[in-house]
């Protein structure tokens, strides 16, 4: 019976992502009409099944912990170290070279104890383990999927669910138990070094994409670990920086995506972040790790620290971090020494109680029982890498964003010859550096992908290949876990007569620009990073002048970790393709977009501003050095709730490309939008607002469109952004002339705003305007309306949680307010 219950839960969880809690985005054909009542009943049953299954493992864990000695329990609270002797990892059934860490198990046959050690693997673009092993001819490559920023740009949770299933297949076949992903911090500022790992500037997109990923992975029996909890929105001095954020901004922006993911997908793990939040390390805050995470949201998994996070192991454990990683010597906090010994001493002197010890170990054991190691899954070391490569390209095809296509510069006929410029065509960036790196068996470069579908200028390709071999520099970066290959961009002088010759002999110019980023460092606002270098500007200018003089088009491909400035150069080119970091199939996916083999349907999950100075956090990122010790110590979240498009829309700031934007080779019309049901005025409102709209392909190419629902809420007690995304859905592929009816639900929980004065999520009374749009630029959209007659208290929360430090007020640092 237990196995049957578990199977039911796994097969049903995907619905929850669109159902009871947050948003129902059921794509419907003209011939299918769903019942909102029946779908809600299904969602409730799924939640009930998950609850029963969770209780079952809790009961088993309680029985196991009751038979453990205190010594065995204490070992389980601290990891085995960064690279331990495998014999020191307690009850390690099978080792996996290159995992990031371990959680000790316990083995005592006479007491019927056999909980295996757990193996924890990075990273957000796939399973990161060592691809080769000394003395072993077999290889252990994993699929390098597109980076998180590009995955979110698909706006397609169903596709993301498939990625999760593929990741789980690789993790299980290689012997991994926990995947240390997905990363889902908010892209507060475009210079965050890890934005490529994260999904969006918007918590709904972040939460729904993460939920789909978690459900996909866990549906196949591998654990996920959502991270980094919370406000890890920069990398500079990340171990010690203090994020100073109002409780409302924390609730509505930075915690909200995590809340969606916890309530929707029930991740088996969560990872605390390095930084402080309002004066206390995130993992050492009981109001965050226990009151909010467990008591409010119902999280029932295990909580681990980030690697070397926190300042006092006992404070972490008491606050609600169940296991401290990685264990061994603390390399960050001077004088702390070995964490395991510190915890044992803390238990002996009463700083860590038996009740807390048992609580934390129960959390660990309950999740350990679900893992492949506990279920004796037979390790084959033979995942389906071929199928996953196909999926990786499909995700890239659907996530790559067409930003500009002047006079239909794209797609190109495959008979057209391409002159390909830019060193990144050779040094193609599949992903970022650090723990987010993955080791695939191949990476298709951009020039190789183009050459498969187009005639390319061989002379120019040879020039770049030779230049790269002569000038590349290989370093070990990203905390020593990834190899970084860099190469300067050849100047116009280096290119000599290549540009003019190519303009004479080739039909189209393609210029690839690259930007790498990674863990432990933020990007810079200056030239060569956020701004193009003088060399890059010179290349665009020279190539554009030469090709335009011949009446030929110029297209730029952006193979970048995060947003860059567009204003200086975008008017000089005819087309711009934003590929972010498309994974191991980069070249083939980009070529698919250039040729039209794939019709672009990616949409921006972050705004591209006109200039970095327009970013509301530009004056406070990545922080300030207030004690003048040479290290940043505080980062003031001066824009409060007005992050990303919330700011640009509310304060009428023009942008280069709005949130949610992306072009297609066809055209779509959204019409007949109507409010079908408003359940918010019932005495005990559990239902929200149900919308219907129709999307039609009005062009001559098959394609997909993303329907985005933005709501303008009345202001009674609380100021609000002009609009906020409250639902979204992606159509199936629509043939020319075909249409699809879409049903989208906005629940009370998703509609609510946080009232810090009363520690409540509330829906305020008044008239709400709903804009069903193709981006956050709603100027041409006619809204529909619904009315809420009285204030709805959706949820009461922990009084005073995450309060600002004594002496700090919002007025002292918030500079963006209506």
C-alpha positions, -999 to 999 in steps of 0.1 A, spaced: 0 0 0 28 24 8 44 19 -26 10 25 -43 6 58 -23 40 70 -33 34 62 -70 2 81 -69 19 111 -54 47 111 -79 25 108 -109 2 135 -97 24 163 -84 28 183 -116 -8 195 -114 -2 212 -81 21 237 -97 -9 252 -115 -36 245 -90 -48 253 -56 -21 274 -42 -9 298 -68 -19 298 -104 -39 276 -126 -26 279 -162 -43 250 -179 -39 253 -217 -71 242 -234 -82 234 -269 -114 246 -284 -129 212 -279 -119 208 -242 -135 226 -213 -122 220 -178 -142 222 -146 -126 245 -121 -143 226 -93 -131 191 -104 -95 204 -110 -94 219 -75 -106 186 -60 -77 168 -78 -53 193 -64 -66 188 -29 -63 151 -33 -27 154 -44 -19 175 -14 -36 150 9 -17 122 -6 16 140 -2 7 148 34 -1 111 42 31 99 25 52 125 44 37 114 77 46 78 68 83 87 65 81 108 96 68 79 116 96 56 103 122 82 110 110 87 146 113 50 152 148 49 137 160 79 157 147 63 189 172 34 183 202 56 176 228 66 201 236 103 207 270 98 192 254 85 159 230 114 158 257 140 164 277 126 135 247 130 112 244 167 120 277 176 103 289 166 68 320 144 62 342 172 48 350 186 13 370 156 0 370 130 28 386 96 28 356 75 17 362 51 46 354 79 70 319 85 56 296 64 78 276 38 59 286 49 24 272 23 1 289 34 -31 312 64 -37 308 89 -65 338 109 -74 333 146 -76 302 151 -54 301 182 -34 295 166 0 280 139 21 256 134 50 267 106 73 244 76 77 242 50 105 248 13 105 241 -9 135 226 -43 124 219 -55 160 196 -24 164 182 -28 130 197 4 118 209 8 82 205 44 70 229 50 41 252 80 38 238 105 13 258 119 -17 252 155 -26 260 168 -61 260 203 -77 248 221 -98 218 240 -113 226 232 -150 229 194 -144 247 168 -123 283 179 -115 306 150 -108 340 141 -120 338 130 -157 368 107 -155 384 86 -127 420 76 -123 426 40 -134 391 38 -149 385 38 -187 348 45 -182 335 80 -184 309 97 -162 298 127 -183 266 145 -175 243 167 -197 250 204 -195 215 218 -198 210 255 -205 216 278 -176 187 288 -153 182 321 -169 175 305 -202 154 277 -188 131 303 -172 129 321 -206 110 291 -219 81 300 -196 72 264 -200 69 244 -167 60 212 -186 93 213 -205 111 221 -173 95 191 -157 111 170 -184 145 185 -176 140 175 -140 132 139 -150 164 138 -171 185 152 -143 171 126 -120 179 98 -144 216 109 -145 218 115 -108 204 80 -100 224 62 -126 256 77 -112 247 71 -76 237 106 -64 210 111 -38 206 149 -35 209 174 -63 219 208 -49 195 227 -71 175 245 -83 189 279 -75 161 305 -73 173 337 -59 158 369 -74 178 387 -101 177 419 -82 205 435 -101 219 426 -135 255 424 -121 249 396 -97 276 370 -106 252 341 -103 222 355 -122 229 329 -149 220 302 -123 188 319 -112 155 322 -130 140 356 -129 135 390 -113 99 380 -106 90 356 -78 61 339 -96 82 329 -126 110 318 -102 86 298 -80 67 281 -108 98 272 -129 115 259 -97 84 240 -87 83 222 -121 120 214 -118 116 200 -83 85 180 -93 103 165 -123 134 155 -104 116 141 -73 90 123 -95 119 100 -104 131 96 -69 161 120 -66 160 147 -40 163 184 -48 176 212 -26 162 247 -34 187 274 -27 200 299 -14 176 308 14 174 338 14 185 372 -1 217 358 -16 215 384 -44 251 392 -47 285 374 -45 309 401 -32 319 392 4 290 368 4 299 351 36 295 382 57 275 408 37 243 419 56 213 423 34 192 450 49 156 445 36 122 455 48 100 426 60 75 434 32 101 432 5 114 400 19 79 385 20 67 397 -14 99 395 -35 127 374 -20 108 348 0 78 345 -23 94 322 -49 107 299 -22 72 299 -7 56 289 -40 82 261 -45 78 247 -10 40 247 -11 37 235 -47 64 209 -50 75 199 -15 112 198 -21 131 173 1 158 198 9 166 235 12 199 253 16 204 283 38 225 312 23 258 327 32 247 362 39 231 379 69 195 391 68 189 422 89 219 415 111 218 377 115 231 350 93 202 335 74 207 300 87 209 312 123 175 329 121 149 307 138 122 330 125 133 322 89 144 285 92 116 273 116 88 298 120 84 308 84 98 278 65 83 250 86 55 264 107 40 288 81 48 270 49 47 234 60 82 225 48 89 189 58 123 183 42 158 186 56 175 220 58 213 222 52 237 251 53 255 263 23 292 252 23 309 269 52 279 292 58 271 306 92 293 317 121 283 294 149 273 257 143 252 255 174 232 286 164 226 271 130 213 238 145 191 255 170 176 278 144 165 250 122 194 240 100 195 202 103 229 194 88 260 216 85 280 214 53 305 204 43 320 195 76 356 192 85 377 223 92 358 256 87 377 275 61 359 308 65 354 316 102 388 320 119 394 298 149 362 277 146 382 246 139 364 213 132 327 216 131 320 181 142 340 185 174 324 219 180 289 204 178 298 175 202 311 200 227 280 221 224 258 191 231 279 181 262 276 216 277 239 219 270 240 245 242 224 219 219 195 201 236 185 165 231 151 177 218 168 197 191 192 169 183 164 144 178 143 169 158 171 176 133 181 140 129 144 130 123 143 155 95 174 140 79 164 104 83 129 110 69 143 123 37 172 98 36 147 70 35 133 83 2 166 84 -17 181 60 -42 207 48 -18 181 39 8 161 21 -18 192 2 -30 188 15 -65 212 -4 -88 238 21 -101 244 15 -139 266 45 -146 248 46 -179 222 74 -181 205 82 -214 228 110 -224 217 109 -261 181 115 -253 191 142 -228 212 160 -254 181 162 -276 161 176 -247 188 201 -239 186 214 -274 148 216 -273 150 236 -241 175 260 -257 154 263 -289 124 273 -268 143 296 -244 165 316 -268 150 351 -272 147 371 -304 152 407 -292 154 425 -326 144 416 -361 144 447 -382 128 442 -416 127 405 -410 165 401 -410 159 366 -396 154 338 -403 181 332 -429 177 308 -458 202 280 -454 216 288 -488 228 322 -475 265 323 -466 275 336 -432 306 356 -422 309 347 -385 327 372 -363 336 372 -326 359 349 -305 329 334 -286 319 316 -318 350 294 -310 351 299 -272 314 292 -268 300 295 -233 278 266 -224 273 278 -188 289 298 -160 317 288 -136 318 275 -101 295 250 -86 270 256 -114 294 241 -140 287 206 -155 311 183 -174 294 171 -206 310 148 -232 308 176 -258 299 212 -264 288 223 -299 304 256 -306 285 284 -324 306 282 -355 302 245 -357 264 248 -353 262 274 -380 285 254 -403 261 224 -401 232 245 -415 249 273 -436 278 279 -458 303 298 -436 332 320 -446 361 295 -443 388 321 -443 372 340 -415 366 309 -395 402 298 -399 414 332 -388 394 330 -355 404 294 -349 441 302 -353 438 333 -332 420 314 -304 447 287 -303 474 313 -301 458 335 -275 436 314 -252 443 313 -215 432 284 -193 428 290 -156 411 272 -127 384 294 -113 351 292 -96 365 280 -63 387 255 -81 359 234 -94 358 246 -130 381 253 -158 379 288 -174 390 293 -210 394 329 -219 406 347 -250 409 384 -260 387 396 -288 408 403 -319 407 440 -329 397 454 -362 434 459 -369 440 422 -362 412 413 -386 429 433 -413 411 430 -446 389 402 -434 359 424 -427 358 441 -462 365 408 -479 337 390 -460 313 419 -468 321 413 -505 319 375 -504 293 366 -477 256 372 -476 251 380 -439 274 389 -409 268 372 -376 287 387 -346 289 367 -314 295 385 -281 303 366 -249 303 372 -212 312 346 -186 304 349 -149 305 326 -119 303 320 -82 321 342 -56 324 373 -78 300 399 -91 302 415 -125 313 451 -131 294 480 -146 323 492 -168 337 484 -202 344 448 -211 316 436 -188 282 454 -186 293 478 -212 309 465 -244 347 470 -247 361 494 -272 372 464 -293 337 450 -294 322 484 -303 348 488 -330 340 453 -344 302 461 -345 308 494 -361 332 482 -387 313 451 -397 280 470 -398 294 497 -420 310 473 -444 280 450 -447 253 477 -448 273 494 -476 267 462 -496 230 462 -486 236 431 -464 223 424 -429 242 421 -395 230 399 -367 244 398 -331 243 367 -310 246 373 -272 262 342 -255 262 358 -221 258 351 -184 236 381 -178 222 413 -191 246 438 -209 241 473 -222 223 475 -255 218 512 -260 253 520 -274 251 496 -303 217 480 -309 207 506 -336 237 496 -357 225 460 -363 195 444 -379 189 414 -355 198 405 -320 195 370 -306 198 366 -268 210 330 -262 223 334 -226 242 302 -219 224 275 -239 243 244 -226 262 217 -244 241 220 -276 247 258 -278 258 259 -315 230 237 -328 203 255 -309 215 290 -320 217 278 -356 181 265 -353 169 300 -344 190 317 -371 177 293 -398 141 293 -386 142 255 -380 130 266 -345 106 295 -342 118 315 -312 93 316 -283 116 326 -255 105 355 -234 126 377 -210 123 367 -174 143 399 -165 141 434 -178 169 449 -200 172 485 -189 183 514 -211 213 519 -189 227 505 -157 221 538 -140 183 532 -145 185 500 -124 169 510 -91 196 492 -70 225 506 -91 236 529 -63 235 502 -36 249 471 -53 269 452 -42 271 470 -9 291 495 12 321 493 35 308 511 65 335 501 90 363 509 65 380 475 68 383 470 30 353 446 28 317 453 20 295 448 51 260 461 43 238 460 12 208 482 15 178 471 -6 169 506 -13 142 498 -39 121 478 -15 93 460 -34 100 478 -66 123 453 -82 127 449 -120 96 456 -140 77 466 -109 100 496 -107 102 505 -144 64 503 -148 55 521 -116 78 550 -122 74 552 -160 110 544 -168 116 535 -204 136 503 -209 155 487 -238 134 455 -236 106 449 -211 101 419 -189 82 392 -207 93 404 -241 104 382 -270 97 382 -308 86 354 -330 87 347 -367 49 347 -367 24 369 -350 -2 363 -323 -34 379 -313 -49 377 -277 -86 384 -276 -119 376 -260 -105 379 -225 -132 375 -199 -135 369 -161 -154 337 -159 -156 334 -121 -148 356 -91 -147 335 -59 -131 363 -38 -164 376 -25 -176 344 -9 -178 343 29 -148 320 31 -130 326 -2 -108 297 -12 -113 301 -49 -98 330 -68 -105 346 -102 -108 324 -133 -100 340 -166 -105 329 -202 -87 342 -232 -81 331 -268 -47 331 -285 -46 330 -323 -16 326 -346 -22 353 -372 10 348 -391 22 322 -416 46 301 -394 38 277 -366 48 289 -332 41 292 -295 31 322 -274 33 330 -237 2 345 -222 10 368 -193 -15 381 -167 -7 413 -150 -29 428 -123 -32 464 -112 -44 463 -76 -62 491 -57 -43 509 -29 -62 511 4 -37 506 32 -7 495 11 12 511 -18 17 487 -47 35 484 -80 14 496 -109 13 460 -122 24 426 -110 25 392 -128 -1 369 -113 -4 341 -138 11 328 -171 8 300 -195 24 289 -228 4 277 -257 10 245 -276 25 250 -310 -2 267 -331 -3 263 -368 -10 294 -388 -46 304 -384 -52 281 -354 -62 293 -320 -62 280 -284 -85 289 -255 -65 294 -223 -79 292 -188 -59 310 -161 -67 312 -124 -54 337 -99 -58 324 -63 -63 346 -32 -28 336 -21 -12 348 -53 -32 380 -54 -24 390 -18 0 417 -6 19 416 27 7 440 54 38 444 78 18 464 103 -4 433 110 18 405 98 -9 394 74 -12 386 37 -43 405 26 -64 411 -5 -76 447 -4 -111 457 -14 -117 476 -47 -115 473 -84 -87 452 -99 -77 456 -135 -64 426 -154 -41 429 -184 -36 398 -205 -5 406 -224 25 394 -244 49 413 -221 49 437 -192 44 466 -216 7 468 -213 1 502 -230 -19 487 -259 -39 462 -238 -75 469 -227 -80 455 -192 -109 435 -178 -120 441 -142 -131 423 -111 -142 437 -78 -133 426 -42 -160 439 -18 -141 437 15 -106 430 27 -96 393 27 -71 381 53 -55 352 34 -30 343 61 -17 354 95 21 352 98 47 351 125 46 384 144 78 405 140 96 380 118 126 392 99 124 427 115 149 453 108 177 457 133 171 480 162 179 516 151 173 509 114 141 521 98 129 518 62 131 556 59 168 554 66 176 534 34 146 530 12 149 555 -16 123 542 -40 88 547 -29 56 562 -42 
